[in-house]
């Protein structure tokens, strides 16, 4: 059951209200995407017991058993303190285990527990399932263009944050 009662857009935003201009229309779409991601994350927590970010961490750990928390934070492009909370919740839910690194006792490596492996195999009703379907609906050139815009936008946002 969806958590959002908003009607999905039937047309690209650029045809909705030209008076906003392309920057505000694009920002409108970004906020709508953010809202949809949060709504789906809440739904995943209700259905699967993990949020979208927790699920992404779980998927990366499943693909890289024994990954360190630092490497996971780098892969997810998260600050280590943000990752700490995600991993703690995954451990509390008995989905992930921290095991001592045999090469360095100060470091822990992350592995999926049986319940985490089962959840890692889940392929429906997840953010990545929606992303996978969306990616199948666009051409490789459109996907490449979207990735380029996102990369440049992240760079500009980081530049603004550093200037503040």
Steps between C-alpha positions, in 0.01 A plus 500: 500500500662829391560762768454792261160598361647739246408429141807404297586742221364397162712745301856624535517798738632728225152508346319578826580865579744678273471815713724340762796475264724201453694535828191507723331226298807280542511576873132408520580161347792450738280570804238265360768232456623559855145468633444180303827351625409580862149358457638179346763477773228521766297237317804271480550544874136403559511200262860375526626653825770709332507848352632577154847601626515191724398284205771653282761432770370143531527449122858630492599278794338206317709574190819556702497267802762605753496865393623742764275777630737758352489341157120474522473870593720588204298281262173652621656849503387552857677656795625221732283631787190469281596147406553409867129547569397300194730209587395511868133462401583215260690324779215560750259336255736199470551563128872584511783393726823679581786252505855584609743553215762223535766738365411791732310438825404869520294468184170320446385341178133477403322182397138411441326274749242247372211747530712761320579255220129427462414870487789559258331261258170695512447659158147644515352799681840668534649829385744318273215310333339833410834639383564188291159535331556872438842433346341249262264774377772738386770478237867462593555858380222630726643309795848633429365854473311468828811365673703792366246756628488332841881496523527869412217590738667313788823686425323838502313421823824393669667820378216710647516308830875560526459869425255543787 
